[in-house]
Amino acid sequence: MNRTDITQSMMQVMMSCEEKARLRYMERLRGSTTSALSVGSAVHLGFELGSVAPAIAYLEDERGPSYLEHEAEALRKDGATVKAIIEGGLALWKTWPSVKERTFEVPFVNPASGHASTRHVFSGVFDGVFMPGELPEPRNPSPVLLEIKTTSRLDSAYLERLELDWQVSSYLAAASVVYGVPVRQMVYRIAKKPSIRQRKTETHSDFVVRLTEDYTARPEFYFEEVMVSRTDDQIRRWWFEAWELHERVLRIENGGMTVRNSRHCLDFGRCAYFDLCRGVVGPEAFRVLDDAHPELARRTR
C-alpha cells in the first residue's frame, strides 16, 4: 500500500492554520511563486552546485517571462541578491558535506504503541549531511545535518528561536531513523538579504558590483553559522507532537472540519488563500499542482 507524504512544512502550516494546510497540501491549490521563496530556492541550488549560473537560470525559469518593466526590475534585483549571497557564502564557508540534497522517507510511529501509520510517511530533504569525520573541528563521530536559510531579519531573537525550531527537531529525528544512530546536531547557516538598495542614479551593473563588494567586506553582518543540538528528550517530544499532527491530518482527510486561524491571515503581507476564505475568489483562481510536495520530485521510490 502506497502511503502519502507529510512534510515538516505541511505540519508547520497545520500548526498555524489547518484550513491553509488543507487548501495547500490536500487540495493542492497554489498561487504565484513569491519573490522570497524563489530567491531562497535559487540560493540553495547555488550552494548545492557551488555555482551562481545555475541559480540565476533557476530564478529566471521560476519567474517566467517579464512582460512589465517592474517585473524585469524585480528579477534583476533578486538576481543580484542571489549572486551576492552565493559568492559571499562560498568564500566564507569552506567546508561542505559530501551528501547534498538527501531526500528521506521514514514512517510515522505512534510513540505510545510503537505502531506505524498505514496512511502516511514523513518525507523531506536534508540540505546536506556531514558524514562522520567530515567536520574539521570538532570531528563528528555521527552524521551532522546542514541547513541553509535566507532571511530578511537576523538578530539574537532569530538565533534564540532555533532552540525550539520545529524543522531542526524534525530533521534530526528523521536522520536518526535514516542512519540508525542518534543524530543530534545540525550546522545551521543563515544568509541575510541585502541591507542596501540600488541608488536612483546607479546602473544595475554598478549596483551588482557594490552589493557583491558589501557581502565580501561585511561577512559578519550578512552570514551566521551556529551548531544547533537536540537532547533525546526533545526528540522524543517531537515524535509525540508529530503523531498528534498526523492524527489531525487523518481526521481532516476523512471529512473532519478544519480549524481556521484568522490571526495568521495577514502574516508576511497576506495569506495566499485569504480571498478564497473570504469568498472573494473561487478555487479556479489557483493552479492545481500534480504533486502537493514538488520539493520531493527528485526522490525515487
C-alpha positions as CSV (number, residue, x, y, z in Angstrom):
1,M,0.0,0.0,0.0
2,N,1.4,3.4,-1.0
3,R,1.4,5.8,1.8
4,T,1.1,9.6,1.2
5,D,3.7,12.2,2.2
6,I,3.6,14.6,5.1
7,T,6.5,17.0,5.2
8,Q,7.7,19.2,8.1
9,S,6.5,22.2,6.1
10,M,3.0,20.8,6.0
11,M,3.0,20.1,9.7
12,Q,4.2,23.6,10.4
13,V,1.3,25.0,8.3
14,M,-1.1,22.8,10.1
15,M,0.1,24.4,13.4
16,S,-0.6,27.9,12.0
17,C,-3.9,27.2,10.2
18,E,-5.5,23.9,9.4
19,E,-7.6,25.3,6.5
20,K,-4.4,26.7,4.9
21,A,-2.8,23.3,5.1
22,R,-5.9,21.6,3.6
23,L,-6.0,24.0,0.7
24,R,-2.3,23.9,0.0
25,Y,-1.5,20.2,0.6
26,M,-4.7,18.3,0.3
27,E,-6.5,20.3,-2.5
28,R,-3.0,21.2,-3.9
29,L,-4.0,24.8,-4.7
30,R,-1.1,27.2,-5.3
31,G,-0.9,30.8,-6.3
32,S,2.1,32.6,-7.8
33,T,5.6,31.9,-6.6
34,T,6.7,34.6,-4.1
35,S,10.0,36.5,-4.5
36,A,11.3,35.3,-1.1
37,L,10.6,31.6,-2.0
38,S,12.2,31.7,-5.4
39,V,15.3,33.6,-4.1
40,G,15.7,31.0,-1.2
41,S,15.4,28.1,-3.6
42,A,17.9,29.7,-6.0
43,V,20.4,30.2,-3.2
44,H,20.0,26.6,-2.1
45,L,20.7,25.4,-5.7
46,G,23.7,27.7,-6.0
47,F,25.3,26.3,-2.8
48,E,24.4,22.7,-3.8
49,L,26.2,23.1,-7.1
50,G,28.8,25.6,-5.9
51,S,28.0,28.0,-8.8
52,V,26.0,31.2,-9.4
53,A,25.0,30.5,-13.0
54,P,22.5,27.6,-12.4
55,A,21.0,29.5,-9.6
56,I,20.3,32.6,-11.8
57,A,18.9,30.3,-14.5
58,Y,16.6,28.6,-12.0
59,L,15.4,32.0,-10.8
60,E,14.6,33.2,-14.3
61,D,12.8,30.0,-15.2
62,E,10.8,30.0,-11.9
63,R,9.6,33.6,-12.5
64,G,8.8,33.2,-16.2
65,P,8.7,36.0,-18.8
66,S,8.8,39.6,-17.5
67,Y,6.2,41.4,-19.5
68,L,6.3,44.6,-17.4
69,E,9.3,46.8,-16.5
70,H,8.7,46.5,-12.8
71,E,8.8,42.7,-13.1
72,A,12.1,42.8,-15.0
73,E,13.5,45.2,-12.4
74,A,12.4,42.9,-9.6
75,L,14.1,39.9,-11.3
76,R,17.3,41.9,-11.8
77,K,17.5,42.9,-8.1
78,D,16.7,39.4,-6.9
79,G,19.3,38.0,-9.3
80,A,21.9,40.4,-7.8
81,T,20.9,39.3,-4.3
82,V,21.3,35.6,-5.3
83,K,24.7,36.3,-6.8
84,A,26.0,38.2,-3.8
85,I,24.8,35.6,-1.3
86,I,26.2,32.6,-3.1
87,E,29.6,34.2,-3.9
88,G,29.8,35.5,-0.3
89,G,28.8,32.2,1.3
90,L,31.2,30.2,-0.9
91,A,34.0,32.5,0.0
92,L,33.2,32.2,3.8
93,W,32.2,28.6,4.3
94,K,34.9,26.4,3.1
95,T,33.7,23.0,4.4
96,W,30.7,21.4,2.7
97,P,29.2,18.0,3.2
98,S,29.7,15.1,0.7
99,V,26.0,14.4,0.8
100,K,23.8,17.2,-0.5
101,E,20.0,17.4,-1.1
102,R,19.4,14.0,0.5
103,T,15.7,13.0,0.3
104,F,14.3,10.9,3.1
105,E,11.1,8.9,3.9
106,V,10.5,7.5,7.3
107,P,7.4,6.1,9.0
108,F,5.2,8.0,11.4
109,V,5.3,5.9,14.5
110,N,2.9,6.2,17.5
111,P,5.2,6.8,20.4
112,A,2.7,5.2,22.8
113,S,2.1,1.9,21.0
114,G,5.1,1.7,18.6
115,H,2.8,1.1,15.6
116,A,3.5,2.8,12.3
117,S,0.9,4.7,10.3
118,T,-0.6,2.8,7.4
119,R,-1.7,6.1,5.6
120,H,1.3,8.5,5.8
121,V,5.1,8.7,5.8
122,F,7.2,11.6,7.0
123,S,9.2,12.9,3.9
124,G,11.6,15.7,3.2
125,V,15.0,16.8,2.0
126,F,18.1,17.4,4.1
127,D,20.2,20.3,2.6
128,G,23.3,18.3,3.4
129,V,24.8,15.7,5.7
130,F,28.3,15.8,7.0
131,M,29.2,12.2,7.3
132,P,31.5,11.0,10.3
133,G,34.8,12.7,10.2
134,E,34.0,15.4,7.6
135,L,33.8,18.3,10.0
136,P,37.3,19.6,10.9
137,E,36.6,20.9,14.5
138,P,35.1,19.2,16.4
139,R,35.3,16.0,14.4
140,N,31.9,14.3,14.2
141,P,31.6,10.6,15.1
142,S,28.0,10.7,13.9
143,P,26.3,12.3,10.9
144,V,25.7,16.1,11.3
145,L,23.0,17.8,9.2
146,L,23.4,21.0,7.3
147,E,20.5,23.5,7.0
148,I,20.7,26.7,4.9
149,K,18.3,29.6,5.3
150,T,17.9,33.1,3.9
151,T,16.2,35.8,5.9
152,S,15.5,39.5,6.0
153,R,16.0,39.6,9.7
154,L,19.0,38.2,11.5
155,D,19.3,39.0,15.2
156,S,19.6,37.5,18.7
157,A,15.8,36.6,18.7
158,Y,16.2,34.7,15.4
159,L,19.1,32.6,16.9
160,E,17.3,32.0,20.2
161,R,14.3,30.7,18.3
162,L,16.4,27.9,16.9
163,E,16.5,26.3,20.3
164,L,12.8,25.4,19.7
165,D,12.7,25.3,15.9
166,W,10.4,22.7,14.5
167,Q,12.4,21.9,11.4
168,V,15.6,21.3,13.4
169,S,13.9,18.8,15.6
170,S,12.0,17.1,12.8
171,Y,15.1,16.6,10.6
172,L,17.2,15.4,13.4
173,A,14.5,12.9,14.3
174,A,14.2,11.7,10.7
175,A,18.0,11.5,10.3
176,S,18.3,9.3,13.4
177,V,15.9,6.8,11.7
178,V,17.7,7.1,8.3
179,Y,21.2,6.5,9.7
180,G,20.3,4.2,12.5
181,V,22.1,6.2,15.2
182,P,21.1,9.2,17.2
183,V,21.7,12.3,15.1
184,R,21.6,15.3,17.4
185,Q,23.5,18.1,15.8
186,M,22.8,20.5,12.8
187,V,25.1,23.1,11.3
188,Y,22.7,26.0,10.7
189,R,23.9,28.5,8.1
190,I,22.0,31.7,7.7
191,A,22.4,34.4,4.9
192,K,20.8,37.8,5.4
193,K,19.3,39.5,2.5
194,P,20.7,42.9,1.4
195,S,20.5,46.0,3.7
196,I,21.4,48.3,0.8
197,R,19.3,49.3,-2.2
198,Q,20.1,50.5,-5.7
199,R,20.5,54.2,-6.0
200,K,18.4,56.2,-8.4
201,T,21.5,57.3,-10.4
202,E,23.1,53.9,-10.3
203,T,23.1,51.4,-13.1
204,H,22.2,47.8,-12.5
205,S,25.7,46.5,-13.2
206,D,27.2,49.1,-10.8
207,F,24.7,48.0,-8.1
208,V,25.6,44.3,-8.6
209,V,29.3,45.2,-8.0
210,R,28.6,47.3,-5.0
211,L,26.3,44.7,-3.5
212,T,28.8,41.9,-4.0
213,E,31.6,44.0,-2.5
214,D,29.4,44.7,0.5
215,Y,28.8,41.0,1.1
216,T,32.5,40.4,0.8
217,A,33.5,43.3,3.1
218,R,31.0,42.5,5.8
219,P,30.5,38.7,6.1
220,E,29.9,39.0,9.8
221,F,26.9,41.2,9.1
222,Y,25.4,39.0,6.3
223,F,26.3,35.5,7.4
224,E,25.9,33.4,10.6
225,E,26.7,29.8,11.3
226,V,25.7,28.1,14.5
227,M,25.7,24.5,15.7
228,V,22.2,23.5,16.9
229,S,21.6,20.5,19.1
230,R,18.7,18.5,20.5
231,T,18.6,16.1,23.5
232,D,17.0,12.7,23.5
233,D,14.0,14.1,25.4
234,Q,13.5,16.9,22.9
235,I,13.5,14.4,20.0
236,R,11.1,12.1,21.9
237,R,8.7,15.1,22.5
238,W,8.9,15.9,18.8
239,W,7.6,12.4,17.9
240,F,4.6,12.8,20.2
241,E,3.8,16.2,18.6
242,A,4.3,14.9,15.1
243,W,1.9,12.0,15.8
244,E,-0.8,14.4,17.1
245,L,-0.5,16.4,13.9
246,H,-0.6,13.3,11.8
247,E,-3.9,12.3,13.5
248,R,-5.3,15.8,12.8
249,V,-4.4,15.3,9.1
250,L,-6.2,11.9,9.2
251,R,-9.4,13.4,10.6
252,I,-9.4,16.2,8.0
253,E,-8.8,13.7,5.2
254,N,-11.7,11.6,6.5
255,G,-14.1,14.6,6.3
256,G,-13.4,16.3,9.6
257,M,-13.7,20.1,9.9
258,T,-10.5,22.2,9.8
259,V,-9.8,24.9,12.5
260,R,-9.1,28.3,10.9
261,N,-6.8,30.8,12.5
262,S,-7.6,34.3,11.4
263,R,-4.7,35.7,13.3
264,H,-2.4,34.5,10.6
265,C,-4.3,35.8,7.6
266,L,-2.2,38.9,7.2
267,D,1.2,37.4,8.2
268,F,4.0,38.4,5.8
269,G,1.6,40.6,3.8
270,R,-1.4,38.3,3.5
271,C,-2.1,34.6,3.2
272,A,-2.3,33.3,-0.4
273,Y,-5.8,31.9,0.4
274,F,-7.2,35.0,2.3
275,D,-9.5,36.0,-0.6
276,L,-10.6,32.4,-1.1
277,C,-11.6,32.0,2.6
278,R,-13.4,35.4,2.4
279,G,-15.4,34.2,-0.7
280,V,-14.0,36.9,-3.0
281,V,-12.5,34.4,-5.4
282,G,-13.1,30.7,-6.1
283,P,-10.7,27.8,-6.4
284,E,-10.4,28.5,-10.2
285,A,-8.1,31.4,-9.3
286,F,-5.4,29.0,-8.3
287,R,-3.3,26.4,-10.1
288,V,-3.8,22.8,-9.1
289,L,-0.4,21.0,-8.7
290,D,0.0,17.4,-9.7
291,D,2.2,16.9,-6.6
292,A,1.5,18.5,-3.3
293,H,5.2,18.4,-2.4
294,P,7.2,19.4,-5.5
295,E,10.4,19.6,-3.4
296,L,10.4,15.8,-3.3
297,A,10.3,15.5,-7.0
298,R,13.8,14.1,-7.4
299,R,13.0,11.2,-5.0
300,T,12.8,7.7,-6.3
301,R,10.6,5.2,-4.5
